[in-house]
Every structure is written in C-alpha cells, then in structure tokens.
C-alpha cells in the first residue's frame, strides 16, 4: 500500500480501527526487520549493541504512537507514515538480502579483517536501495520522453514542438516528432502531415505509413482550405472528398498551416469510428498546431531562400575574382603586345627614316638627284609609319568610336576584316563604357570568325530591344558541336567585359549551321 496508489479521499474514509491496525502492523514489521538487520550486522561484524538498535526502535515507535493516538491530524498523517514504513521495510529487506549474498560469496563467516567491511556494505546497500526507486522512475521517465513514448499534455507537445523548431532541427525530423507526439497525446490512429509552397501540397508523412501514393492538393483546393479552419469529415465529404478514400467511416479532423493567407501545410488527424469522439479539446490542440506549423514552415522557406541567395553570392564572388584575374592578365598581355608592335613596327620605321634622312643630307650637295630619291623614299616611309601608328591606335581605342559612336566605328572595323561583313547598326550614342564593351566584343567575334571561317560571309547587327542594347555576330561558316567544344579565352574576355557593366554574352553553333555570338547589356545609358 502506498500514498500513490490510495487516493487521499479514500484514505480519509478508512475507518479509524482499520487505520490503527495498519499502523500497528507497520510498527511490528519495522521492529522485526530492524531486529533482523541489527542481529545480522552484529553477527557478521565487530560492532556491538548501541546506536543502531536505538534508531530502529525510534523508527518503529512512530507508527505505534500514531496507532495509539486519535484525531483528524493523526488520521491525515497515517497514509504518509504507512508509505514511509513500507519503504523502510523494503530497504531493510534489501540489506538482509545483500548480507546473505555476501555470505554465499564468501562461503563462510567473515574473518577478522573482513568483519570491518560488513557495516559499510550494509549502509551502502541501504543508501542504494533508498535511491533506487526514484532514480529508476526518473530515468525511465526521461528515456520515455526522449523516445516520445509517454503521453504528454497538449501544452507540452506544443511547447516541445516550438523549442525544437527554434533549435534548427531538420524539417523532416521536426514533422516526424510532431506527428508522433500528436498521435500518442491525442490517442489518434492516424496522423498525416502535408507540406508545400503555397500553390501545391504533397503528403510528407503518414503515421502509420500505408505505402500508398496520394494525389497532391492543387491551388483550388488550397483556396478552400485557407477558409476552413479545423474541419471534419462532413466538410471533407463536401469539398475534398478524395481525402476520405479508404476511411469513409473514420473520424477525421484537419487543420491548415497558414501564414499570411497562404496554405503552407496541413495536419490530418483520425480515429476509428469505434474510438472516443474527437471533441473540442482535440480541435483546439490541432488549431494551435496549425498556427505554429505555419510559422515554422514559413521560417524554413525564408531560411532556404536565404541559403540559396548566399550560395549565389558566393558563386558570383568567385566568378568576380576569376574575372578580375582574367582582366588583369589580359591587360598585361595587351601592354606587352603594344610594346612589341611599337618596337618591331613604328620604332623600326622611325630608325630607318632617320638613317635615310641622314644619307640624303650627305648627298644633297654632291648628288642632288640621289638626295631627292632618298627624300622621296623617306616620305614613303613616314607615311607607312603614320599608317602603322594609326592602326595601332585603332587597336587600343579607336578615335572614331569616341567621335561618332558604334554606328560609324563598327562599319569602319568591318571594312578592315578579311571576309565580307554586312553591318546593321542604326543606334544612337551611349555611355563610353557601354560603347567600348560592345565594340570590342564585336571585334573579338569578327576575329574569331576570321580564324575559324575565313571565307564565310558575316552579319553584324546592333539594335535596341526592351531597354537593352543588343548585338549579334553571325557567320555562315562550318560551325562546330557546341556540346563538345569549350569556349576559349576570347569568349571569356567578352563575358568579362559585358559582365563588368551588368551585361551577358552567349554563343550558339552547330555543325554546318555557322556560329552566332550575341550579347545584351542593361541599362543602355545614353551618353551626356
């Protein structure tokens, strides 16, 4: 008998005579067990009579004194005293069993040196026995809660769900724990959880799993759910009857998980027709679950979008670093090319011109005709040098682009190409950076066409479309298989140029159909 198994009202109703008998029995039991423990300890150890017997006698006298007394307070104390007496009797019995095990293990009475250990063994066994019951109870309860194997109140379920949601647990694990908790707490036979993006819902899990695939809920059905609140089988039968397939006789309740008017999830709870009816208490719990689940699912959507944005930013940052490295490398290569062209071209012409003029100076008095011939040769060399410097300047930054823009600079560049180029560029003026990027991308595309399709006609178009400046360089050459050929450094240079001003470039090609390089840049800023 214990205070946990006997309700207080029932204990109060026990007759006084029966209470006294129980208390006397407890006193006799404690005295008997105490006497046995004292005799066993004294027989096996070197302790003499004294404090042990005195303590046990006092403990045994408590229920005896209560049995002899009377009054309401005494009756109220009878239950706790009986519980304590039962616990002490169990501890004493455990000590006796432990001492018996010691004798069995030794196979004899303890020797002189071993007798000193008997009392500590008895005390340790008593302490362990007294702590065992609450320890086992708490450990069992903690393990059961960890495994969601105990029934908790609805408030505990919702509080635990909110704690796990804020701890960043995976959505799948969170929903599984929620469904398991609801099933045990509300004594449900079936729990289903549906999730989606606000335009479509799919069944994420079902406890227990039936292995069936069910059709998703589409936008028209979600519009109905958004106005449903907690609905039952009658509502389902009227508006979404296919959710009742295979369970027309069961009790069902569903609650949508809403956020800002969007249905992000759905919880379906069911019991068999023979079970207790689902009432208002269960519906309130489901409504709270729907509200909290809507917030959790919305937060997870935002978290997912944030992670995607961060990944995109990391990729863009990586591309930007690579693009900058390529631009620096291209600028270094361009400077080396200019230096080489100046050294091997214009500088050599100027040296030869200086030598020719020196010779003409020496011959002007001795052989005027020869001097005139040398001067004419020097003039031709000077004209060739000027043309070479002009060509070099066009390669660095064409003056015509600065003065007249793309409409005139591109036809001039096409006139210097190796193959026939048709130009359509009826566009106005734009910011210098935009014109420069488009011009040099078209120049790079013309050079690629001259390299890979030297005899093929080329069409170059520049136009405006929906606020963007667009260009296209299309040749009628042999083309190539775009699936097996990777873009070269020329395409990367074009992508870097346009990417620096927010544009993009693409290329398409197929065997026998030529190659097309196209690009767009926004905004197409008008030059001041």
Buried (B, 14 or more C-beta within 10 A) or exposed (E): EEBEEBEEEEBEEBEEEEBBEBBBBBBEBBBEBBBBBBEBBBEBBEBEEEEBBEEBBEBBEBBBEBBEEEEEEBBEBBBEBBBBBBBBBBBBBBBBEBBEEBEEEEEEEBEEEBBEBBBEBBEEBBEBBBEEEEEEEEEEEEEEEEEBEBEBEBEBBBEBBEEBBEEEEEBEEBBBBBBBBBBBBBEBBBBBBBBBEBEBBBBBBBBEEEEEEBEEBEEEBBEBBBEBBBBBBEBBEEBBEEBBEEBEEBBBBBBBBBBEEBBBBBBBBBBEEEEEEBEEEBBEBBBBBBBBBBBBBBEBBEEEEEEEEEEEEEEEEEEEEEBEEBBEEBEEEEEEEEEEBBEEBBEEBBEBBEEBBEBBEEBBEEEEEBBEEBBEBBEEBBEBBEEBBEEBEBBEEBEBBEEEBBBBBBBBBBEEBEBEBEBEBEBEBBBBEBBBBBBBBBBBBBEBBBEBBEEBBBBBBBEEEEEBBBBBBBBBBBBBEBEEEEEEEBBBBBBBBBBBBEBBBEBEBEEEEBBBBBBBBBEBBEEE
